[in-house]
Amino acid sequence: MVFVFTEESMPIYEYECKSCGHSFERIMKVGEEAPACPACGVQETRKRVAPFRTNAWSTFLDGMEKRVNPHKFK
C-alpha cells in the first residue's frame, strides 16, 4: 500500500502547555509555529512525541467504501 501526500494531507500534531499542562491536537502544515494553549492562552507549548498521522488514511478508506458499496453513497 502506498500513500501519496498532497497539500490536503496535513499532519496532526499533539501539544502540551508548559504552563497549565493541557494536552491538545492540531492539524497543521509542516513548519507552522506552535499554537497557543486553547485552555489558558499561553503561547509556550511544546510538541509531544506522537506517531505521524494524517487524514490520508480516512480518505483512502472512504474511497474504498465507495468502490465496495456504491449504493451507500447515492
PQR file of N, CA, C, O and H, with PARSE charges and radii, in Angstrom:
ATOM      1  N   MET A   1       0.844  -1.168   0.000 -0.4000 1.5000
ATOM      2  CA  MET A   1       0.000   0.000   0.000 -0.0000 2.0000
ATOM      3  C   MET A   1       0.898   1.242   0.000  0.5500 1.7000
ATOM      4  O   MET A   1       1.846   1.335   0.779 -0.5500 1.4000
ATOM      5  N   VAL A   2       0.588   2.180  -0.872 -0.4000 1.5000
ATOM      6  CA  VAL A   2       1.375   3.404  -0.991 -0.0000 2.0000
ATOM      7  C   VAL A   2       0.457   4.594  -0.749  0.5500 1.7000
ATOM      8  O   VAL A   2      -0.621   4.680  -1.338 -0.5500 1.4000
ATOM      9  H   VAL A   2      -0.182   2.105  -1.505  0.4000 1.0000
ATOM     10  N   PHE A   3       0.878   5.507   0.112 -0.4000 1.5000
ATOM     11  CA  PHE A   3       0.129   6.734   0.361 -0.0000 2.0000
ATOM     12  C   PHE A   3       0.805   7.875  -0.370  0.5500 1.7000
ATOM     13  O   PHE A   3       2.028   8.011  -0.331 -0.5500 1.4000
ATOM     14  H   PHE A   3       1.753   5.437   0.591  0.4000 1.0000
ATOM     15  N   VAL A   4       0.018   8.684  -1.028 -0.4000 1.5000
ATOM     16  CA  VAL A   4       0.531   9.865  -1.698 -0.0000 2.0000
ATOM     17  C   VAL A   4       0.046  11.069  -0.892  0.5500 1.7000
ATOM     18  O   VAL A   4      -1.158  11.283  -0.758 -0.5500 1.4000
ATOM     19  H   VAL A   4      -0.976   8.574  -1.059  0.4000 1.0000
ATOM     20  N   PHE A   5       0.974  11.847  -0.361 -0.4000 1.5000
ATOM     21  CA  PHE A   5       0.618  13.007   0.436 -0.0000 2.0000
ATOM     22  C   PHE A   5       0.553  14.236  -0.443  0.5500 1.7000
ATOM     23  O   PHE A   5       1.504  14.556  -1.156 -0.5500 1.4000
ATOM     24  H   PHE A   5       1.953  11.674  -0.470  0.4000 1.0000
ATOM     25  N   THR A   6      -0.564  14.914  -0.388 -0.4000 1.5000
ATOM     26  CA  THR A   6      -0.773  16.123  -1.164 -0.0000 2.0000
ATOM     27  C   THR A   6      -0.861  17.307  -0.208  0.5500 1.7000
ATOM     28  O   THR A   6      -0.667  17.155   0.998 -0.5500 1.4000
ATOM     29  H   THR A   6      -1.337  14.653   0.191  0.4000 1.0000
ATOM     30  N   GLU A   7      -1.155  18.487  -0.750 -0.4000 1.5000
ATOM     31  CA  GLU A   7      -1.283  19.665   0.103 -0.0000 2.0000
ATOM     32  C   GLU A   7      -2.439  19.525   1.082  0.5500 1.7000
ATOM     33  O   GLU A   7      -2.427  20.149   2.143 -0.5500 1.4000
ATOM     34  H   GLU A   7      -1.313  18.611  -1.730  0.4000 1.0000
ATOM     35  N   GLU A   8      -3.461  18.697   0.734 -0.4000 1.5000
ATOM     36  CA  GLU A   8      -4.585  18.499   1.644 -0.0000 2.0000
ATOM     37  C   GLU A   8      -4.197  17.611   2.817  0.5500 1.7000
ATOM     38  O   GLU A   8      -4.878  17.628   3.843 -0.5500 1.4000
ATOM     39  H   GLU A   8      -3.471  18.190  -0.128  0.4000 1.0000
ATOM     40  N   SER A   9      -3.116  16.831   2.695 -0.4000 1.5000
ATOM     41  CA  SER A   9      -2.691  15.932   3.754 -0.0000 2.0000
ATOM     42  C   SER A   9      -1.829  16.702   4.740  0.5500 1.7000
ATOM     43  O   SER A   9      -0.650  16.952   4.493 -0.5500 1.4000
ATOM     44  H   SER A   9      -2.564  16.817   1.862  0.4000 1.0000
ATOM     45  N   MET A  10      -2.431  17.071   5.855 -0.4000 1.5000
ATOM     46  CA  MET A  10      -1.687  17.807   6.862 -0.0000 2.0000
ATOM     47  C   MET A  10      -1.563  16.932   8.102  0.5500 1.7000
ATOM     48  O   MET A  10      -2.545  16.328   8.534 -0.5500 1.4000
ATOM     49  H   MET A  10      -3.389  16.867   6.056  0.4000 1.0000
ATOM     50  N   PRO A  11      -0.370  16.859   8.677 -0.5600 1.5000
ATOM     51  CA  PRO A  11      -0.193  16.019   9.855  0.2800 2.0000
ATOM     52  C   PRO A  11      -0.932  16.560  11.074  0.5500 1.7000
ATOM     53  O   PRO A  11      -1.184  17.760  11.187 -0.5500 1.4000
ATOM     54  N   ILE A  12      -1.271  15.655  11.977 -0.4000 1.5000
ATOM     55  CA  ILE A  12      -1.909  16.012  13.234 -0.0000 2.0000
ATOM     56  C   ILE A  12      -0.816  16.031  14.294  0.5500 1.7000
ATOM     57  O   ILE A  12      -0.163  15.016  14.541 -0.5500 1.4000
ATOM     58  H   ILE A  12      -1.066  14.680  11.885  0.4000 1.0000
ATOM     59  N   TYR A  13      -0.620  17.184  14.916 -0.4000 1.5000
ATOM     60  CA  TYR A  13       0.405  17.330  15.945 -0.0000 2.0000
ATOM     61  C   TYR A  13      -0.243  17.356  17.324  0.5500 1.7000
ATOM     62  O   TYR A  13      -1.339  17.889  17.496 -0.5500 1.4000
ATOM     63  H   TYR A  13      -1.150  18.008  14.716  0.4000 1.0000
ATOM     64  N   GLU A  14       0.440  16.779  18.295 -0.4000 1.5000
ATOM     65  CA  GLU A  14      -0.006  16.832  19.683 -0.0000 2.0000
ATOM     66  C   GLU A  14       0.877  17.811  20.438  0.5500 1.7000
ATOM     67  O   GLU A  14       2.101  17.782  20.312 -0.5500 1.4000
ATOM     68  H   GLU A  14       1.331  16.346  18.155  0.4000 1.0000
ATOM     69  N   TYR A  15       0.247  18.682  21.225 -0.4000 1.5000
ATOM     70  CA  TYR A  15       0.965  19.693  22.005 -0.0000 2.0000
ATOM     71  C   TYR A  15       0.581  19.592  23.475  0.5500 1.7000
ATOM     72  O   TYR A  15      -0.469  19.053  23.826 -0.5500 1.4000
ATOM     73  H   TYR A  15      -0.748  18.706  21.327  0.4000 1.0000
ATOM     74  N   GLU A  16       1.452  20.120  24.321 -0.4000 1.5000
ATOM     75  CA  GLU A  16       1.177  20.225  25.747 -0.0000 2.0000
ATOM     76  C   GLU A  16       1.591  21.621  26.202  0.5500 1.7000
ATOM     77  O   GLU A  16       2.663  22.106  25.841 -0.5500 1.4000
ATOM     78  H   GLU A  16       2.305  20.557  24.036  0.4000 1.0000
ATOM     79  N   CYS A  17       0.746  22.256  26.986 -0.4000 1.5000
ATOM     80  CA  CYS A  17       1.020  23.588  27.500 -0.0000 2.0000
ATOM     81  C   CYS A  17       2.057  23.501  28.618  0.5500 1.7000
ATOM     82  O   CYS A  17       1.933  22.677  29.524 -0.5500 1.4000
ATOM     83  H   CYS A  17      -0.125  21.861  27.280  0.4000 1.0000
ATOM     84  N   LYS A  18       3.072  24.348  28.550 -0.4000 1.5000
ATOM     85  CA  LYS A  18       4.105  24.362  29.592 -0.0000 2.0000
ATOM     86  C   LYS A  18       3.588  25.003  30.875  0.5500 1.7000
ATOM     87  O   LYS A  18       4.142  24.771  31.949 -0.5500 1.4000
ATOM     88  H   LYS A  18       3.172  25.017  27.814  0.4000 1.0000
ATOM     89  N   SER A  19       2.539  25.801  30.773 -0.4000 1.5000
ATOM     90  CA  SER A  19       2.015  26.497  31.940 -0.0000 2.0000
ATOM     91  C   SER A  19       0.991  25.662  32.715  0.5500 1.7000
ATOM     92  O   SER A  19       1.152  25.437  33.914 -0.5500 1.4000
ATOM     93  H   SER A  19       2.089  25.989  29.900  0.4000 1.0000
ATOM     94  N   CYS A  20      -0.066  25.202  32.025 -0.4000 1.5000
ATOM     95  CA  CYS A  20      -1.151  24.503  32.722 -0.0000 2.0000
ATOM     96  C   CYS A  20      -1.158  22.990  32.500  0.5500 1.7000
ATOM     97  O   CYS A  20      -1.898  22.275  33.174 -0.5500 1.4000
ATOM     98  H   CYS A  20      -0.196  25.385  31.050  0.4000 1.0000
ATOM     99  N   GLY A  21      -0.336  22.487  31.554 -0.4000 1.5000
ATOM    100  CA  GLY A  21      -0.249  21.051  31.315 -0.0000 2.0000
ATOM    101  C   GLY A  21      -1.337  20.492  30.410  0.5500 1.7000
ATOM    102  O   GLY A  21      -1.402  19.281  30.199 -0.5500 1.4000
ATOM    103  H   GLY A  21       0.265  23.068  31.006  0.4000 1.0000
ATOM    104  N   HIS A  22      -2.200  21.362  29.869 -0.4000 1.5000
ATOM    105  CA  HIS A  22      -3.284  20.918  28.984 -0.0000 2.0000
ATOM    106  C   HIS A  22      -2.707  20.296  27.706  0.5500 1.7000
ATOM    107  O   HIS A  22      -1.818  20.877  27.084 -0.5500 1.4000
ATOM    108  H   HIS A  22      -2.148  22.346  30.040  0.4000 1.0000
ATOM    109  N   SER A  23      -3.211  19.114  27.311 -0.4000 1.5000
ATOM    110  CA  SER A  23      -2.799  18.454  26.066 -0.0000 2.0000
ATOM    111  C   SER A  23      -3.870  18.672  25.011  0.5500 1.7000
ATOM    112  O   SER A  23      -5.064  18.608  25.303 -0.5500 1.4000
ATOM    113  H   SER A  23      -3.934  18.642  27.816  0.4000 1.0000
ATOM    114  N   PHE A  24      -3.434  18.932  23.774 -0.4000 1.5000
ATOM    115  CA  PHE A  24      -4.379  19.151  22.681 -0.0000 2.0000
ATOM    116  C   PHE A  24      -3.733  18.785  21.361  0.5500 1.7000
ATOM    117  O   PHE A  24      -2.512  18.665  21.266 -0.5500 1.4000
ATOM    118  H   PHE A  24      -2.464  18.983  23.536  0.4000 1.0000
ATOM    119  N   GLU A  25      -4.574  18.605  20.327 -0.4000 1.5000
ATOM    120  CA  GLU A  25      -4.113  18.249  18.983 -0.0000 2.0000
ATOM    121  C   GLU A  25      -4.453  19.368  18.015  0.5500 1.7000
ATOM    122  O   GLU A  25      -5.428  20.096  18.203 -0.5500 1.4000
ATOM    123  H   GLU A  25      -5.566  18.702  20.403  0.4000 1.0000
ATOM    124  N   ARG A  26      -3.636  19.494  16.978 -0.4000 1.5000
ATOM    125  CA  ARG A  26      -3.881  20.463  15.917 -0.0000 2.0000
ATOM    126  C   ARG A  26      -3.501  19.836  14.580  0.5500 1.7000
ATOM    127  O   ARG A  26      -2.492  19.138  14.476 -0.5500 1.4000
ATOM    128  H   ARG A  26      -2.844  18.903  16.825  0.4000 1.0000
ATOM    129  N   ILE A  27      -4.312  20.089  13.567 -0.4000 1.5000
ATOM    130  CA  ILE A  27      -3.964  19.728  12.191 -0.0000 2.0000
ATOM    131  C   ILE A  27      -3.291  20.963  11.620  0.5500 1.7000
ATOM    132  O   ILE A  27      -3.905  22.023  11.499 -0.5500 1.4000
ATOM    133  H   ILE A  27      -5.131  20.657  13.651  0.4000 1.0000
ATOM    134  N   MET A  28      -2.017  20.812  11.268 -0.4000 1.5000
ATOM    135  CA  MET A  28      -1.230  21.971  10.846 -0.0000 2.0000
ATOM    136  C   MET A  28      -0.345  21.620   9.663  0.5500 1.7000
ATOM    137  O   MET A  28      -0.052  20.452   9.409 -0.5500 1.4000
ATOM    138  H   MET A  28      -1.518  19.951  11.366  0.4000 1.0000
ATOM    139  N   LYS A  29       0.071  22.640   8.955 -0.4000 1.5000
ATOM    140  CA  LYS A  29       1.046  22.461   7.892 -0.0000 2.0000
ATOM    141  C   LYS A  29       2.410  22.239   8.525  0.5500 1.7000
ATOM    142  O   LYS A  29       2.686  22.731   9.619 -0.5500 1.4000
ATOM    143  H   LYS A  29      -0.167  23.590   9.161  0.4000 1.0000
ATOM    144  N   VAL A  30       3.255  21.498   7.832 -0.4000 1.5000
ATOM    145  CA  VAL A  30       4.610  21.261   8.308 -0.0000 2.0000
ATOM    146  C   VAL A  30       5.340  22.598   8.384  0.5500 1.7000
ATOM    147  O   VAL A  30       5.318  23.374   7.429 -0.5500 1.4000
ATOM    148  H   VAL A  30       3.031  21.098   6.943  0.4000 1.0000
ATOM    149  N   GLY A  31       5.984  22.869   9.513 -0.4000 1.5000
ATOM    150  CA  GLY A  31       6.746  24.089   9.684 -0.0000 2.0000
ATOM    151  C   GLY A  31       5.996  25.255  10.305  0.5500 1.7000
ATOM    152  O   GLY A  31       6.598  26.295  10.571 -0.5500 1.4000
ATOM    153  H   GLY A  31       6.002  22.238  10.289  0.4000 1.0000
ATOM    154  N   GLU A  32       4.700  25.112  10.543 -0.4000 1.5000
ATOM    155  CA  GLU A  32       3.951  26.183  11.194 -0.0000 2.0000
ATOM    156  C   GLU A  32       4.418  26.359  12.632  0.5500 1.7000
ATOM    157  O   GLU A  32       4.917  25.417  13.248 -0.5500 1.4000
ATOM    158  H   GLU A  32       4.211  24.267  10.327  0.4000 1.0000
ATOM    159  N   GLU A  33       4.255  27.570  13.166 -0.4000 1.5000
ATOM    160  CA  GLU A  33       4.631  27.835  14.551 -0.0000 2.0000
ATOM    161  C   GLU A  33       3.690  27.114  15.504  0.5500 1.7000
ATOM    162  O   GLU A  33       2.532  26.852  15.177 -0.5500 1.4000
ATOM    163  H   GLU A  33       3.850  28.335  12.666  0.4000 1.0000
ATOM    164  N   ALA A  34       4.206  26.797  16.688 -0.4000 1.5000
ATOM    165  CA  ALA A  34       3.391  26.130  17.701 -0.0000 2.0000
ATOM    166  C   ALA A  34       2.228  27.027  18.102  0.5500 1.7000
ATOM    167  O   ALA A  34       2.409  28.232  18.272 -0.5500 1.4000
ATOM    168  H   ALA A  34       5.146  27.009  16.953  0.4000 1.0000
ATOM    169  N   PRO A  35       1.028  26.452  18.255 -0.5600 1.5000
ATOM    170  CA  PRO A  35      -0.141  27.254  18.616  0.2800 2.0000
ATOM    171  C   PRO A  35      -0.173  27.585  20.107  0.5500 1.7000
ATOM    172  O   PRO A  35       0.513  26.954  20.912 -0.5500 1.4000
ATOM    173  N   ALA A  36      -0.969  28.570  20.454 -0.4000 1.5000
ATOM    174  CA  ALA A  36      -1.189  28.905  21.865 -0.0000 2.0000
ATOM    175  C   ALA A  36      -2.106  27.856  22.490  0.5500 1.7000
ATOM    176  O   ALA A  36      -2.863  27.182  21.791 -0.5500 1.4000
ATOM    177  H   ALA A  36      -1.526  29.082  19.801  0.4000 1.0000
ATOM    178  N   CYS A  37      -2.032  27.729  23.790 -0.4000 1.5000
ATOM    179  CA  CYS A  37      -2.866  26.779  24.519 -0.0000 2.0000
ATOM    180  C   CYS A  37      -4.329  27.230  24.452  0.5500 1.7000
ATOM    181  O   CYS A  37      -4.631  28.378  24.778 -0.5500 1.4000
ATOM    182  H   CYS A  37      -1.418  28.276  24.358  0.4000 1.0000
ATOM    183  N   PRO A  38      -5.246  26.339  24.031 -0.5600 1.5000
ATOM    184  CA  PRO A  38      -6.655  26.737  23.971  0.2800 2.0000
ATOM    185  C   PRO A  38      -7.295  26.862  25.353  0.5500 1.7000
ATOM    186  O   PRO A  38      -8.337  27.502  25.495 -0.5500 1.4000
ATOM    187  N   ALA A  39      -6.681  26.257  26.372 -0.4000 1.5000
ATOM    188  CA  ALA A  39      -7.248  26.308  27.723 -0.0000 2.0000
ATOM    189  C   ALA A  39      -6.902  27.606  28.451  0.5500 1.7000
ATOM    190  O   ALA A  39      -7.771  28.218  29.071 -0.5500 1.4000
ATOM    191  H   ALA A  39      -5.835  25.737  26.257  0.4000 1.0000
ATOM    192  N   CYS A  40      -5.625  28.032  28.379 -0.4000 1.5000
ATOM    193  CA  CYS A  40      -5.208  29.211  29.155 -0.0000 2.0000
ATOM    194  C   CYS A  40      -4.673  30.357  28.294  0.5500 1.7000
ATOM    195  O   CYS A  40      -4.482  31.465  28.794 -0.5500 1.4000
ATOM    196  H   CYS A  40      -4.919  27.535  27.875  0.4000 1.0000
ATOM    197  N   GLY A  41      -4.427  30.099  26.986 -0.4000 1.5000
ATOM    198  CA  GLY A  41      -3.986  31.159  26.087 -0.0000 2.0000
ATOM    199  C   GLY A  41      -2.493  31.427  26.066  0.5500 1.7000
ATOM    200  O   GLY A  41      -2.036  32.276  25.300 -0.5500 1.4000
ATOM    201  H   GLY A  41      -4.583  29.198  26.579  0.4000 1.0000
ATOM    202  N   VAL A  42      -1.716  30.725  26.888 -0.4000 1.5000
ATOM    203  CA  VAL A  42      -0.267  30.917  26.932 -0.0000 2.0000
ATOM    204  C   VAL A  42       0.348  30.414  25.622  0.5500 1.7000
ATOM    205  O   VAL A  42      -0.035  29.358  25.119 -0.5500 1.4000
ATOM    206  H   VAL A  42      -2.087  30.035  27.510  0.4000 1.0000
ATOM    207  N   GLN A  43       1.293  31.167  25.078 -0.4000 1.5000
ATOM    208  CA  GLN A  43       1.922  30.820  23.802 -0.0000 2.0000
ATOM    209  C   GLN A  43       2.953  29.697  23.943  0.5500 1.7000
ATOM    210  O   GLN A  43       3.303  29.063  22.948 -0.5500 1.4000
ATOM    211  H   GLN A  43       1.604  32.025  25.487  0.4000 1.0000
ATOM    212  N   GLU A  44       3.435  29.446  25.132 -0.4000 1.5000
ATOM    213  CA  GLU A  44       4.502  28.467  25.339 -0.0000 2.0000
ATOM    214  C   GLU A  44       3.949  27.048  25.424  0.5500 1.7000
ATOM    215  O   GLU A  44       3.535  26.586  26.488 -0.5500 1.4000
ATOM    216  H   GLU A  44       3.151  29.961  25.940  0.4000 1.0000
ATOM    217  N   THR A  45       3.951  26.371  24.282 -0.4000 1.5000
ATOM    218  CA  THR A  45       3.525  24.972  24.216 -0.0000 2.0000
ATOM    219  C   THR A  45       4.670  24.160  23.645  0.5500 1.7000
ATOM    220  O   THR A  45       5.540  24.691  22.956 -0.5500 1.4000
ATOM    221  H   THR A  45       4.286  26.746  23.418  0.4000 1.0000
ATOM    222  N   ARG A  46       4.663  22.879  23.934 -0.4000 1.5000
ATOM    223  CA  ARG A  46       5.711  22.017  23.368 -0.0000 2.0000
ATOM    224  C   ARG A  46       5.063  20.858  22.641  0.5500 1.7000
ATOM    225  O   ARG A  46       4.024  20.342  23.051 -0.5500 1.4000
ATOM    226  H   ARG A  46       3.956  22.447  24.494  0.4000 1.0000
ATOM    227  N   LYS A  47       5.700  20.462  21.554 -0.4000 1.5000
ATOM    228  CA  LYS A  47       5.205  19.351  20.754 -0.0000 2.0000
ATOM    229  C   LYS A  47       5.492  18.056  21.492  0.5500 1.7000
ATOM    230  O   LYS A  47       6.611  17.830  21.951 -0.5500 1.4000
ATOM    231  H   LYS A  47       6.545  20.882  21.221  0.4000 1.0000
ATOM    232  N   ARG A  48       4.489  17.212  21.604 -0.4000 1.5000
ATOM    233  CA  ARG A  48       4.651  15.918  22.255 -0.0000 2.0000
ATOM    234  C   ARG A  48       5.072  14.881  21.220  0.5500 1.7000
ATOM    235  O   ARG A  48       4.758  15.014  20.037 -0.5500 1.4000
ATOM    236  H   ARG A  48       3.580  17.395  21.231  0.4000 1.0000
ATOM    237  N   VAL A  49       5.769  13.867  21.659 -0.4000 1.5000
ATOM    238  CA  VAL A  49       6.163  12.782  20.771 -0.0000 2.0000
ATOM    239  C   VAL A  49       4.915  11.957  20.474  0.5500 1.7000
ATOM    240  O   VAL A  49       4.261  11.455  21.387 -0.5500 1.4000
ATOM    241  H   VAL A  49       6.024  13.758  22.620  0.4000 1.0000
ATOM    242  N   ALA A  50       4.594  11.824  19.202 -0.4000 1.5000
ATOM    243  CA  ALA A  50       3.398  11.096  18.796 -0.0000 2.0000
ATOM    244  C   ALA A  50       3.650  10.474  17.429  0.5500 1.7000
ATOM    245  O   ALA A  50       4.507  10.947  16.683 -0.5500 1.4000
ATOM    246  H   ALA A  50       5.126  12.233  18.460  0.4000 1.0000
ATOM    247  N   PRO A  51       2.917   9.425  17.094 -0.5600 1.5000
ATOM    248  CA  PRO A  51       3.069   8.834  15.757  0.2800 2.0000
ATOM    249  C   PRO A  51       2.592   9.808  14.685  0.5500 1.7000
ATOM    250  O   PRO A  51       1.694  10.613  14.929 -0.5500 1.4000
ATOM    251  N   PHE A  52       3.184   9.737  13.516 -0.4000 1.5000
ATOM    252  CA  PHE A  52       2.796  10.594  12.401 -0.0000 2.0000
ATOM    253  C   PHE A  52       1.424  10.154  11.908  0.5500 1.7000
ATOM    254  O   PHE A  52       1.225   8.985  11.576 -0.5500 1.4000
ATOM    255  H   PHE A  52       3.914   9.083  13.318  0.4000 1.0000
ATOM    256  N   ARG A  53       0.476  11.094  11.860 -0.4000 1.5000
ATOM    257  CA  ARG A  53      -0.878  10.789  11.393 -0.0000 2.0000
ATOM    258  C   ARG A  53      -1.349  11.884  10.455  0.5500 1.7000
ATOM    259  O   ARG A  53      -0.995  13.052  10.614 -0.5500 1.4000
ATOM    260  H   ARG A  53       0.638  12.043  12.129  0.4000 1.0000
ATOM    261  N   THR A  54      -2.145  11.495   9.482 -0.4000 1.5000
ATOM    262  CA  THR A  54      -2.777  12.463   8.583 -0.0000 2.0000
ATOM    263  C   THR A  54      -4.194  12.000   8.324  0.5500 1.7000
ATOM    264  O   THR A  54      -4.614  10.950   8.810 -0.5500 1.4000
ATOM    265  H   THR A  54      -2.432  10.546   9.352  0.4000 1.0000
ATOM    266  N   ASN A  55      -4.920  12.778   7.568 -0.4000 1.5000
ATOM    267  CA  ASN A  55      -6.262  12.372   7.179 -0.0000 2.0000
ATOM    268  C   ASN A  55      -6.236  11.482   5.935  0.5500 1.7000
ATOM    269  O   ASN A  55      -7.294  11.134   5.412 -0.5500 1.4000
ATOM    270  H   ASN A  55      -4.579  13.631   7.174  0.4000 1.0000
ATOM    271  N   ALA A  56      -5.055  11.108   5.454 -0.4000 1.5000
ATOM    272  CA  ALA A  56      -4.933  10.303   4.240 -0.0000 2.0000
ATOM    273  C   ALA A  56      -5.569   8.927   4.413  0.5500 1.7000
ATOM    274  O   ALA A  56      -6.173   8.404   3.477 -0.5500 1.4000
ATOM    275  H   ALA A  56      -4.195  11.391   5.879  0.4000 1.0000
ATOM    276  N   TRP A  57      -5.440   8.337   5.598 -0.4000 1.5000
ATOM    277  CA  TRP A  57      -5.989   7.002   5.816 -0.0000 2.0000
ATOM    278  C   TRP A  57      -7.513   7.029   5.730  0.5500 1.7000
ATOM    279  O   TRP A  57      -8.100   6.151   5.098 -0.5500 1.4000
ATOM    280  H   TRP A  57      -4.950   8.762   6.359  0.4000 1.0000
ATOM    281  N   SER A  58      -8.165   8.003   6.342 -0.4000 1.5000
ATOM    282  CA  SER A  58      -9.624   8.070   6.286 -0.0000 2.0000
ATOM    283  C   SER A  58     -10.093   8.373   4.864  0.5500 1.7000
ATOM    284  O   SER A  58     -11.128   7.867   4.431 -0.5500 1.4000
ATOM    285  H   SER A  58      -7.689   8.717   6.856  0.4000 1.0000
ATOM    286  N   THR A  59      -9.338   9.194   4.138 -0.4000 1.5000
ATOM    287  CA  THR A  59      -9.669   9.467   2.741 -0.0000 2.0000
ATOM    288  C   THR A  59      -9.569   8.197   1.912  0.5500 1.7000
ATOM    289  O   THR A  59     -10.426   7.932   1.069 -0.5500 1.4000
ATOM    290  H   THR A  59      -8.497   9.605   4.489  0.4000 1.0000
ATOM    291  N   PHE A  60      -8.522   7.412   2.149 -0.4000 1.5000
ATOM    292  CA  PHE A  60      -8.347   6.145   1.459 -0.0000 2.0000
ATOM    293  C   PHE A  60      -9.508   5.200   1.763  0.5500 1.7000
ATOM    294  O   PHE A  60     -10.066   4.592   0.850 -0.5500 1.4000
ATOM    295  H   PHE A  60      -7.826   7.628   2.833  0.4000 1.0000
ATOM    296  N   LEU A  61      -9.878   5.073   3.047 -0.4000 1.5000
ATOM    297  CA  LEU A  61     -10.971   4.184   3.437 -0.0000 2.0000
ATOM    298  C   LEU A  61     -12.297   4.625   2.831  0.5500 1.7000
ATOM    299  O   LEU A  61     -13.092   3.785   2.409 -0.5500 1.4000
ATOM    300  H   LEU A  61      -9.426   5.568   3.789  0.4000 1.0000
ATOM    301  N   ASP A  62     -12.545   5.929   2.784 -0.4000 1.5000
ATOM    302  CA  ASP A  62     -13.772   6.435   2.163 -0.0000 2.0000
ATOM    303  C   ASP A  62     -13.827   6.057   0.691  0.5500 1.7000
ATOM    304  O   ASP A  62     -14.873   5.654   0.184 -0.5500 1.4000
ATOM    305  H   ASP A  62     -11.899   6.611   3.127  0.4000 1.0000
ATOM    306  N   GLY A  63     -12.689   6.190   0.006 -0.4000 1.5000
ATOM    307  CA  GLY A  63     -12.627   5.816  -1.407 -0.0000 2.0000
ATOM    308  C   GLY A  63     -12.877   4.342  -1.623  0.5500 1.7000
ATOM    309  O   GLY A  63     -13.564   3.961  -2.572 -0.5500 1.4000
ATOM    310  H   GLY A  63     -11.839   6.517   0.418  0.4000 1.0000
ATOM    311  N   MET A  64     -12.330   3.504  -0.755 -0.4000 1.5000
ATOM    312  CA  MET A  64     -12.550   2.055  -0.870 -0.0000 2.0000
ATOM    313  C   MET A  64     -14.010   1.717  -0.591  0.5500 1.7000
ATOM    314  O   MET A  64     -14.583   0.866  -1.270 -0.5500 1.4000
ATOM    315  H   MET A  64     -11.772   3.814   0.015  0.4000 1.0000
ATOM    316  N   GLU A  65     -14.615   2.363   0.387 -0.4000 1.5000
ATOM    317  CA  GLU A  65     -16.020   2.114   0.723 -0.0000 2.0000
ATOM    318  C   GLU A  65     -16.913   2.479  -0.456  0.5500 1.7000
ATOM    319  O   GLU A  65     -17.887   1.781  -0.739 -0.5500 1.4000
ATOM    320  H   GLU A  65     -14.150   3.055   0.939  0.4000 1.0000
ATOM    321  N   LYS A  66     -16.586   3.564  -1.140 -0.4000 1.5000
ATOM    322  CA  LYS A  66     -17.373   3.965  -2.309 -0.0000 2.0000
ATOM    323  C   LYS A  66     -17.288   2.933  -3.418  0.5500 1.7000
ATOM    324  O   LYS A  66     -18.255   2.723  -4.150 -0.5500 1.4000
ATOM    325  H   LYS A  66     -15.795   4.131  -0.910  0.4000 1.0000
ATOM    326  N   ARG A  67     -16.128   2.283  -3.548 -0.4000 1.5000
ATOM    327  CA  ARG A  67     -15.964   1.248  -4.582 -0.0000 2.0000
ATOM    328  C   ARG A  67     -16.681  -0.036  -4.206  0.5500 1.7000
ATOM    329  O   ARG A  67     -17.284  -0.684  -5.061 -0.5500 1.4000
ATOM    330  H   ARG A  67     -15.342   2.454  -2.954  0.4000 1.0000
ATOM    331  N   VAL A  68     -16.621  -0.408  -2.939 -0.4000 1.5000
ATOM    332  CA  VAL A  68     -17.207  -1.668  -2.483 -0.0000 2.0000
ATOM    333  C   VAL A  68     -18.724  -1.561  -2.330  0.5500 1.7000
ATOM    334  O   VAL A  68     -19.450  -2.483  -2.703 -0.5500 1.4000
ATOM    335  H   VAL A  68     -16.131   0.119  -2.245  0.4000 1.0000
ATOM    336  N   ASN A  69     -19.202  -0.456  -1.790 -0.4000 1.5000
ATOM    337  CA  ASN A  69     -20.633  -0.257  -1.535 -0.0000 2.0000
ATOM    338  C   ASN A  69     -21.122   1.055  -2.146  0.5500 1.7000
ATOM    339  O   ASN A  69     -21.478   1.976  -1.410 -0.5500 1.4000
ATOM    340  H   ASN A  69     -18.613   0.293  -1.487  0.4000 1.0000
ATOM    341  N   PRO A  70     -21.147   1.160  -3.475 -0.5600 1.5000
ATOM    342  CA  PRO A  70     -21.547   2.433  -4.093  0.2800 2.0000
ATOM    343  C   PRO A  70     -22.979   2.830  -3.764  0.5500 1.7000
ATOM    344  O   PRO A  70     -23.313   4.014  -3.799 -0.5500 1.4000
ATOM    345  N   HIS A  71     -23.825   1.865  -3.448 -0.4000 1.5000
ATOM    346  CA  HIS A  71     -25.223   2.184  -3.150 -0.0000 2.0000
ATOM    347  C   HIS A  71     -25.359   3.024  -1.866  0.5500 1.7000
ATOM    348  O   HIS A  71     -26.365   3.713  -1.704 -0.5500 1.4000
ATOM    349  H   HIS A  71     -23.553   0.903  -3.419  0.4000 1.0000
ATOM    350  N   LYS A  72     -24.397   2.986  -0.973 -0.4000 1.5000
ATOM    351  CA  LYS A  72     -24.448   3.779   0.253 -0.0000 2.0000
ATOM    352  C   LYS A  72     -24.222   5.269  -0.012  0.5500 1.7000
ATOM    353  O   LYS A  72     -24.568   6.102   0.825 -0.5500 1.4000
ATOM    354  H   LYS A  72     -23.579   2.426  -1.105  0.4000 1.0000
ATOM    355  N   PHE A  73     -23.651   5.607  -1.155 -0.4000 1.5000
ATOM    356  CA  PHE A  73     -23.284   6.989  -1.436 -0.0000 2.0000
ATOM    357  C   PHE A  73     -24.171   7.633  -2.505  0.5500 1.7000
ATOM    358  O   PHE A  73     -23.789   8.629  -3.120 -0.5500 1.4000
ATOM    359  H   PHE A  73     -23.370   4.930  -1.835  0.4000 1.0000
ATOM    360  N   LYS A  74     -25.342   7.063  -2.716 -0.4000 1.5000
ATOM    361  CA  LYS A  74     -26.272   7.639  -3.714 -0.0000 2.0000
ATOM    362  C   LYS A  74     -27.199   8.615  -3.077  0.5500 1.7000
ATOM    363  O   LYS A  74     -28.045   9.196  -3.757 -0.5500 1.4000
ATOM    364  H   LYS A  74     -25.652   6.255  -2.216  0.4000 1.0000
TER
END
